[in-house]
Amino acid sequence: VPTDQAERDRIAGDLATTLFVEAGAGTG
């Protein structure tokens, strides 16, 4: 496991959350 795996997971999670929020706001 790369030492930066946790950081990658955090960034991926933030990106997914941002996309989800933007998609929700766009449809609403």
mmCIF file of the N, C-alpha and C atoms, coordinates in Angstrom:
data_MODEL
# 
_entry.id   MODEL 
# 
loop_
_atom_site.group_PDB 
_atom_site.id 
_atom_site.type_symbol 
_atom_site.label_atom_id 
_atom_site.label_alt_id 
_atom_site.label_comp_id 
_atom_site.label_asym_id 
_atom_site.label_entity_id 
_atom_site.label_seq_id 
_atom_site.pdbx_PDB_ins_code 
_atom_site.Cartn_x 
_atom_site.Cartn_y 
_atom_site.Cartn_z 
_atom_site.occupancy 
_atom_site.B_iso_or_equiv 
_atom_site.pdbx_formal_charge 
_atom_site.auth_seq_id 
_atom_site.auth_comp_id 
_atom_site.auth_asym_id 
_atom_site.auth_atom_id 
_atom_site.pdbx_PDB_model_num 
ATOM 1  N N  . VAL A 1 1  ? 0.854   -1.204 0.000   1.00 0.00 ? 1  VAL A N  1 
ATOM 2  C CA . VAL A 1 1  ? 0.000   0.000  0.000   1.00 0.00 ? 1  VAL A CA 1 
ATOM 3  C C  . VAL A 1 1  ? 0.882   1.244  0.000   1.00 0.00 ? 1  VAL A C  1 
ATOM 4  N N  . PRO A 1 2  ? 0.701   2.111  -0.962  1.00 0.00 ? 2  PRO A N  1 
ATOM 5  C CA . PRO A 1 2  ? 1.495   3.348  -1.008  1.00 0.00 ? 2  PRO A CA 1 
ATOM 6  C C  . PRO A 1 2  ? 1.292   4.175  0.248   1.00 0.00 ? 2  PRO A C  1 
ATOM 7  N N  . THR A 1 3  ? 2.313   4.912  0.632   1.00 0.00 ? 3  THR A N  1 
ATOM 8  C CA . THR A 1 3  ? 2.218   5.713  1.851   1.00 0.00 ? 3  THR A CA 1 
ATOM 9  C C  . THR A 1 3  ? 1.214   6.846  1.686   1.00 0.00 ? 3  THR A C  1 
ATOM 10 N N  . ASP A 1 4  ? 0.911   7.199  0.459   1.00 0.00 ? 4  ASP A N  1 
ATOM 11 C CA . ASP A 1 4  ? -0.035  8.302  0.224   1.00 0.00 ? 4  ASP A CA 1 
ATOM 12 C C  . ASP A 1 4  ? -1.431  7.796  -0.110  1.00 0.00 ? 4  ASP A C  1 
ATOM 13 N N  . GLN A 1 5  ? -1.680  6.520  0.153   1.00 0.00 ? 5  GLN A N  1 
ATOM 14 C CA . GLN A 1 5  ? -2.990  5.944  -0.172  1.00 0.00 ? 5  GLN A CA 1 
ATOM 15 C C  . GLN A 1 5  ? -4.103  6.652  0.596   1.00 0.00 ? 5  GLN A C  1 
ATOM 16 N N  . ALA A 1 6  ? -3.858  6.950  1.871   1.00 0.00 ? 6  ALA A N  1 
ATOM 17 C CA . ALA A 1 6  ? -4.874  7.622  2.676   1.00 0.00 ? 6  ALA A CA 1 
ATOM 18 C C  . ALA A 1 6  ? -5.189  8.999  2.087   1.00 0.00 ? 6  ALA A C  1 
ATOM 19 N N  . GLU A 1 7  ? -4.140  9.699  1.655   1.00 0.00 ? 7  GLU A N  1 
ATOM 20 C CA . GLU A 1 7  ? -4.333  11.026 1.062   1.00 0.00 ? 7  GLU A CA 1 
ATOM 21 C C  . GLU A 1 7  ? -5.116  10.911 -0.241  1.00 0.00 ? 7  GLU A C  1 
ATOM 22 N N  . ARG A 1 8  ? -4.783  9.890  -1.031  1.00 0.00 ? 8  ARG A N  1 
ATOM 23 C CA . ARG A 1 8  ? -5.506  9.684  -2.291  1.00 0.00 ? 8  ARG A CA 1 
ATOM 24 C C  . ARG A 1 8  ? -6.973  9.392  -2.020  1.00 0.00 ? 8  ARG A C  1 
ATOM 25 N N  . ASP A 1 9  ? -7.226  8.565  -1.004  1.00 0.00 ? 9  ASP A N  1 
ATOM 26 C CA . ASP A 1 9  ? -8.614  8.233  -0.664  1.00 0.00 ? 9  ASP A CA 1 
ATOM 27 C C  . ASP A 1 9  ? -9.360  9.483  -0.219  1.00 0.00 ? 9  ASP A C  1 
ATOM 28 N N  . ARG A 1 10 ? -8.692  10.342 0.557   1.00 0.00 ? 10 ARG A N  1 
ATOM 29 C CA . ARG A 1 10 ? -9.343  11.558 1.041   1.00 0.00 ? 10 ARG A CA 1 
ATOM 30 C C  . ARG A 1 10 ? -9.679  12.474 -0.137  1.00 0.00 ? 10 ARG A C  1 
ATOM 31 N N  . ILE A 1 11 ? -8.730  12.635 -1.041  1.00 0.00 ? 11 ILE A N  1 
ATOM 32 C CA . ILE A 1 11 ? -8.949  13.492 -2.206  1.00 0.00 ? 11 ILE A CA 1 
ATOM 33 C C  . ILE A 1 11 ? -10.073 12.930 -3.072  1.00 0.00 ? 11 ILE A C  1 
ATOM 34 N N  . ALA A 1 12 ? -10.055 11.618 -3.281  1.00 0.00 ? 12 ALA A N  1 
ATOM 35 C CA . ALA A 1 12 ? -11.094 10.979 -4.091  1.00 0.00 ? 12 ALA A CA 1 
ATOM 36 C C  . ALA A 1 12 ? -12.453 11.178 -3.431  1.00 0.00 ? 12 ALA A C  1 
ATOM 37 N N  . GLY A 1 13 ? -12.496 11.069 -2.110  1.00 0.00 ? 13 GLY A N  1 
ATOM 38 C CA . GLY A 1 13 ? -13.748 11.247 -1.383  1.00 0.00 ? 13 GLY A CA 1 
ATOM 39 C C  . GLY A 1 13 ? -14.247 12.680 -1.497  1.00 0.00 ? 13 GLY A C  1 
ATOM 40 N N  . ASP A 1 14 ? -13.310 13.633 -1.380  1.00 0.00 ? 14 ASP A N  1 
ATOM 41 C CA . ASP A 1 14 ? -13.697 15.035 -1.492  1.00 0.00 ? 14 ASP A CA 1 
ATOM 42 C C  . ASP A 1 14 ? -14.233 15.322 -2.890  1.00 0.00 ? 14 ASP A C  1 
ATOM 43 N N  . LEU A 1 15 ? -13.579 14.749 -3.905  1.00 0.00 ? 15 LEU A N  1 
ATOM 44 C CA . LEU A 1 15 ? -14.004 14.978 -5.278  1.00 0.00 ? 15 LEU A CA 1 
ATOM 45 C C  . LEU A 1 15 ? -15.388 14.396 -5.509  1.00 0.00 ? 15 LEU A C  1 
ATOM 46 N N  . ALA A 1 16 ? -15.613 13.189 -5.022  1.00 0.00 ? 16 ALA A N  1 
ATOM 47 C CA . ALA A 1 16 ? -16.911 12.540 -5.180  1.00 0.00 ? 16 ALA A CA 1 
ATOM 48 C C  . ALA A 1 16 ? -17.990 13.355 -4.479  1.00 0.00 ? 16 ALA A C  1 
ATOM 49 N N  . THR A 1 17 ? -17.665 13.862 -3.286  1.00 0.00 ? 17 THR A N  1 
ATOM 50 C CA . THR A 1 17 ? -18.634 14.654 -2.531  1.00 0.00 ? 17 THR A CA 1 
ATOM 51 C C  . THR A 1 17 ? -18.955 15.942 -3.290  1.00 0.00 ? 17 THR A C  1 
ATOM 52 N N  . THR A 1 18 ? -17.934 16.585 -3.830  1.00 0.00 ? 18 THR A N  1 
ATOM 53 C CA . THR A 1 18 ? -18.137 17.826 -4.575  1.00 0.00 ? 18 THR A CA 1 
ATOM 54 C C  . THR A 1 18 ? -19.015 17.584 -5.792  1.00 0.00 ? 18 THR A C  1 
ATOM 55 N N  . LEU A 1 19 ? -18.726 16.514 -6.527  1.00 0.00 ? 19 LEU A N  1 
ATOM 56 C CA . LEU A 1 19 ? -19.522 16.200 -7.714  1.00 0.00 ? 19 LEU A CA 1 
ATOM 57 C C  . LEU A 1 19 ? -20.960 15.910 -7.323  1.00 0.00 ? 19 LEU A C  1 
ATOM 58 N N  . PHE A 1 20 ? -21.140 15.189 -6.215  1.00 0.00 ? 20 PHE A N  1 
ATOM 59 C CA . PHE A 1 20 ? -22.485 14.840 -5.764  1.00 0.00 ? 20 PHE A CA 1 
ATOM 60 C C  . PHE A 1 20 ? -23.257 16.098 -5.384  1.00 0.00 ? 20 PHE A C  1 
ATOM 61 N N  . VAL A 1 21 ? -22.619 16.994 -4.649  1.00 0.00 ? 21 VAL A N  1 
ATOM 62 C CA . VAL A 1 21 ? -23.273 18.224 -4.211  1.00 0.00 ? 21 VAL A CA 1 
ATOM 63 C C  . VAL A 1 21 ? -23.624 19.093 -5.421  1.00 0.00 ? 21 VAL A C  1 
ATOM 64 N N  . GLU A 1 22 ? -22.674 19.218 -6.356  1.00 0.00 ? 22 GLU A N  1 
ATOM 65 C CA . GLU A 1 22 ? -22.923 20.041 -7.536  1.00 0.00 ? 22 GLU A CA 1 
ATOM 66 C C  . GLU A 1 22 ? -24.040 19.445 -8.387  1.00 0.00 ? 22 GLU A C  1 
ATOM 67 N N  . ALA A 1 23 ? -24.059 18.119 -8.497  1.00 0.00 ? 23 ALA A N  1 
ATOM 68 C CA . ALA A 1 23 ? -25.099 17.457 -9.275  1.00 0.00 ? 23 ALA A CA 1 
ATOM 69 C C  . ALA A 1 23 ? -26.456 17.674 -8.611  1.00 0.00 ? 23 ALA A C  1 
ATOM 70 N N  . GLY A 1 24 ? -26.493 17.571 -7.284  1.00 0.00 ? 24 GLY A N  1 
ATOM 71 C CA . GLY A 1 24 ? -27.739 17.761 -6.550  1.00 0.00 ? 24 GLY A CA 1 
ATOM 72 C C  . GLY A 1 24 ? -28.227 19.197 -6.685  1.00 0.00 ? 24 GLY A C  1 
ATOM 73 N N  . ALA A 1 25 ? -27.301 20.150 -6.611  1.00 0.00 ? 25 ALA A N  1 
ATOM 74 C CA . ALA A 1 25 ? -27.681 21.547 -6.717  1.00 0.00 ? 25 ALA A CA 1 
ATOM 75 C C  . ALA A 1 25 ? -28.137 21.859 -8.144  1.00 0.00 ? 25 ALA A C  1 
ATOM 76 N N  . GLY A 1 26 ? -27.497 21.220 -9.121  1.00 0.00 ? 26 GLY A N  1 
ATOM 77 C CA . GLY A 1 26 ? -27.839 21.470 -10.521 1.00 0.00 ? 26 GLY A CA 1 
ATOM 78 C C  . GLY A 1 26 ? -29.223 20.946 -10.865 1.00 0.00 ? 26 GLY A C  1 
ATOM 79 N N  . THR A 1 27 ? -29.604 19.823 -10.252 1.00 0.00 ? 27 THR A N  1 
ATOM 80 C CA . THR A 1 27 ? -30.903 19.239 -10.564 1.00 0.00 ? 27 THR A CA 1 
ATOM 81 C C  . THR A 1 27 ? -32.005 19.899 -9.749  1.00 0.00 ? 27 THR A C  1 
ATOM 82 N N  . GLY A 1 28 ? -31.625 20.605 -8.678  1.00 0.00 ? 28 GLY A N  1 
ATOM 83 C CA . GLY A 1 28 ? -32.618 21.216 -7.814  1.00 0.00 ? 28 GLY A CA 1 
ATOM 84 C C  . GLY A 1 28 ? -32.748 22.634 -8.164  1.00 0.00 ? 28 GLY A C  1 
# 
